[in-house]
Amino acid sequence: MNLKRFTIITHNEAQQSVEKTTILINLEHIVSVKPIKMTTSNREQIDGYWIRLSNGKKYRAIQVPKVILDNICEDLPAIKKSSEQTPNFNYQ
């Protein structure tokens, strides 16, 4: 198991409040991480992340491990323009 600590935000319907919770998530079960902007109760904007797991659960995280941030900030290769000639694929 590759457990790492995350801080997530949950909405408590009974108390009509937002709660911060620290949880451990197995990094091997993360399907996607999407950067999002979230607002706090005093209208401040903070960076957050939608974390989606292989079991379908989703979490709004406000703190994620450095390894996740490093992967999000990783440089991707430049976008290449397609060539003028279309390759000739023989599908049989």
C-alpha positions in Angstrom: 0.0 0.0 0.0 1.1 3.5 -0.8 -0.8 5.6 1.7 -0.4 9.4 1.8 -2.2 12.1 3.9 -4.7 14.4 2.3 -6.9 17.2 3.8 -10.4 17.1 2.4 -13.4 19.4 2.8 -16.8 17.9 3.6 -20.2 19.6 4.1 -22.0 18.7 7.4 -25.7 19.0 6.6 -26.7 18.7 10.3 -24.6 21.7 11.4 -24.7 23.5 8.1 -20.9 23.9 8.2 -17.8 22.9 6.2 -15.4 20.6 7.9 -11.8 19.8 7.2 -10.8 16.2 7.6 -7.4 14.5 7.3 -7.5 11.1 5.6 -5.1 8.6 4.2 -5.6 7.7 0.5 -3.8 4.9 -1.3 -2.1 6.6 -4.2 -2.5 3.4 -6.3 -6.3 3.9 -6.3 -6.3 7.5 -7.6 -7.8 7.6 -11.0 -7.6 11.4 -11.6 -6.6 14.7 -10.0 -8.1 17.9 -11.3 -7.0 21.3 -10.1 -10.0 23.5 -9.1 -10.6 26.9 -7.4 -12.6 26.9 -4.2 -14.0 29.7 -2.1 -13.9 29.8 1.7 -16.7 31.1 3.9 -15.1 34.5 4.0 -15.0 34.7 0.2 -11.3 33.9 -0.2 -10.3 31.9 -3.2 -8.0 28.9 -2.6 -6.5 26.2 -4.8 -8.0 22.8 -4.4 -8.2 19.5 -6.2 -10.9 17.0 -7.2 -9.5 13.6 -6.3 -11.3 10.6 -8.0 -10.7 7.1 -6.8 -11.1 3.7 -8.6 -14.1 2.9 -6.4 -16.0 6.0 -7.7 -15.6 8.2 -4.6 -14.7 11.8 -5.1 -13.1 14.2 -2.7 -12.4 17.9 -2.6 -8.9 18.2 -1.3 -7.2 21.4 -0.1 -3.9 19.8 0.8 -2.3 17.0 -1.2 1.1 15.3 -1.0 4.0 16.9 -2.8 4.3 13.9 -5.2 0.8 14.8 -6.6 1.8 18.5 -7.0 5.0 17.5 -8.8 3.1 15.4 -11.3 0.6 18.2 -12.0 3.4 20.7 -12.6 5.4 18.3 -14.8 6.2 19.7 -18.2 4.6 18.0 -21.1 6.1 17.8 -24.6 5.1 20.6 -27.0 2.0 20.1 -29.1 3.0 19.1 -32.6 1.2 20.2 -35.7 0.0 17.3 -37.9 1.8 16.7 -41.1 0.3 17.7 -44.4 0.2 14.1 -45.6 -2.1 11.7 -44.1 -0.5 8.4 -43.4 -1.8 5.5 -45.4 -3.1 2.8 -43.0 -4.2 -0.4 -44.5 -7.1 -1.8 -42.4 -8.1 -5.2 -43.5 
